[in-house]
Every structure is written in structure tokens, then in C-alpha cells.
Amino acid sequence: MRITMIKYFALIGLLITSSYSFSAVVYDATIKEVYCGFIANREMCSIYISKEVDDSCNTGGGNSKSRMQFEIKTEMDKAMLSIILTAKTTQSLVVVASKTTCLIYPGISDLAYIEMK
């Protein structure tokens, strides 16, 4: 367990020091919903948070202003999913940031960063 947590913290550190350009940051939100699956001919995961994401590419109506998409392709993606599931289960506050794109699903922000408080 201890080694696994160290790996997650190392992955989080890599994310923090990466060259992502954040388009929007949302502070002190909770994760309301999480899903992963094959949606509209795409494999993706999505989170629905308690606050809206103020991102220029996030153009969808309804709940999509509070949704962010991500894919599970790398170890970092798996680490983010672990943080998301833990935050959802414990209802911990999170800080999330979007990328400057909506490439995973049109009109919904791509998740770049998540921090569980």
C-alpha cells in the first residue's frame, strides 16, 4: 500500500511539473458523477463536478458545463482516475483544471489536472 501511494504521489508530481497550459481551474468542487465507457464511438471517462468549468471550448448545454472528459491511456491517466474515485467515495473537495482543448468529446473540456484536498 505504501509503495502504491508513493507511486501515485510521484505521478501527481509529474503532472504538476508538466508543461500543461490550463484553460480553466475550478476550486473546492466535489465530484458528483463518474463514468467510463464507449460513448459516441469513443472510449472515454467523464466526471461531473459540483461547479461549472469556465472554459472557452466548453460549449455544451445542460450538465456539460460541469463535465470534464479524460481517457485512460497512460499511467498518469490511471492515477487521475484513482484520485477521482477516491474523491467521489469520500466526497472530498477537489481542484480540477482543464486543458485548452475539447478534443476527447466536442464541447466538453478535457481534464488536465486533479488535486484532492
C-alpha positions as CSV (number, residue, x, y, z in Angstrom):
1,M,0.0,0.0,0.0
2,R,2.8,2.4,0.9
3,I,4.7,1.8,-2.3
4,T,1.5,2.3,-4.3
5,M,0.8,5.6,-2.6
6,I,4.3,6.8,-3.3
7,K,3.9,5.9,-7.0
8,Y,0.6,8.0,-7.1
9,F,2.3,11.0,-5.4
10,A,5.2,10.7,-7.9
11,L,2.8,10.7,-10.8
12,I,1.0,13.7,-9.3
13,G,4.3,15.5,-9.1
14,L,5.0,14.8,-12.7
15,L,1.6,16.2,-13.7
16,I,2.2,19.3,-11.6
17,T,5.5,20.0,-13.2
18,S,4.4,19.1,-16.7
19,S,4.0,21.7,-19.4
20,Y,0.2,21.7,-19.5
21,S,-1.4,25.1,-20.2
22,F,-4.5,25.2,-18.1
23,S,-7.5,26.9,-19.6
24,A,-9.8,26.8,-16.6
25,V,-9.3,26.0,-12.9
26,V,-12.2,25.1,-10.6
27,Y,-11.5,25.2,-6.8
28,D,-13.3,23.4,-4.0
29,A,-15.7,21.3,-6.1
30,T,-17.0,17.8,-5.3
31,I,-17.3,15.0,-7.8
32,K,-21.0,14.3,-8.4
33,E,-20.7,11.5,-11.0
34,V,-18.0,9.4,-12.8
35,Y,-18.4,7.2,-15.8
36,C,-16.2,5.4,-18.2
37,G,-17.2,3.6,-21.3
38,F,-17.6,3.6,-25.1
39,I,-19.7,6.7,-25.8
40,A,-20.5,8.0,-29.3
41,N,-17.8,5.8,-30.9
42,R,-15.2,7.0,-28.4
43,E,-13.6,5.3,-25.4
44,M,-13.6,7.9,-22.6
45,C,-14.2,8.7,-18.9
46,S,-16.1,11.7,-17.6
47,I,-16.5,13.5,-14.3
48,Y,-19.4,15.7,-13.4
49,I,-18.4,18.2,-10.7
50,S,-20.4,20.5,-8.4
51,K,-19.3,23.7,-10.2
52,E,-19.2,24.9,-13.8
53,V,-16.0,24.9,-15.8
54,D,-15.4,28.3,-17.4
55,D,-13.6,27.2,-20.5
56,S,-13.9,28.7,-23.9
57,C,-14.2,25.4,-25.7
58,N,-16.9,24.0,-23.3
59,T,-19.9,25.0,-25.3
60,G,-22.4,22.2,-24.4
61,G,-25.6,22.9,-22.6
62,G,-27.1,21.4,-19.5
63,N,-24.8,19.4,-17.3
64,S,-21.9,19.6,-19.8
65,K,-20.7,22.9,-18.3
66,S,-19.9,20.9,-15.2
67,R,-18.4,17.9,-17.1
68,M,-14.8,17.1,-18.0
69,Q,-13.6,14.3,-20.1
70,F,-10.4,12.2,-20.0
71,E,-9.0,9.0,-21.5
72,I,-7.2,6.1,-19.8
73,K,-4.1,5.7,-22.0
74,T,-1.2,6.4,-19.6
75,E,-0.1,5.7,-16.1
76,M,-0.9,9.3,-15.3
77,D,-4.5,8.8,-16.5
78,K,-4.8,5.8,-14.2
79,A,-3.5,7.9,-11.3
80,M,-6.1,10.6,-12.0
81,L,-8.9,8.0,-12.2
82,S,-7.7,6.7,-8.8
83,I,-7.8,10.2,-7.3
84,I,-11.3,10.8,-8.9
85,L,-12.7,7.6,-7.5
86,T,-11.3,8.3,-4.0
87,A,-12.6,11.8,-4.0
88,K,-16.0,10.6,-5.2
89,T,-16.2,7.9,-2.5
90,T,-15.1,10.3,0.3
91,Q,-16.8,13.4,-1.1
92,S,-13.5,15.2,-0.7
93,L,-13.1,18.7,-2.2
94,V,-11.0,18.8,-5.4
95,V,-9.3,21.3,-7.6
96,V,-9.6,20.5,-11.3
97,A,-8.1,22.1,-14.3
98,S,-8.9,21.7,-18.0
99,K,-6.6,21.7,-20.9
100,T,-7.0,24.3,-23.6
101,T,-8.9,21.8,-25.7
102,C,-12.2,19.9,-26.0
103,L,-10.8,17.1,-28.2
104,I,-12.0,13.9,-26.4
105,Y,-15.6,14.9,-26.9
106,P,-16.7,18.1,-28.7
107,G,-17.9,20.9,-26.5
108,I,-16.7,19.3,-23.2
109,S,-13.4,20.3,-21.6
110,D,-10.5,17.8,-21.4
111,L,-9.3,17.2,-17.9
112,A,-5.7,18.1,-17.4
113,Y,-5.2,18.1,-13.6
114,I,-7.0,17.0,-10.4
115,E,-6.0,17.6,-6.8
116,M,-7.8,16.1,-3.8
117,K,-7.9,18.1,-0.7
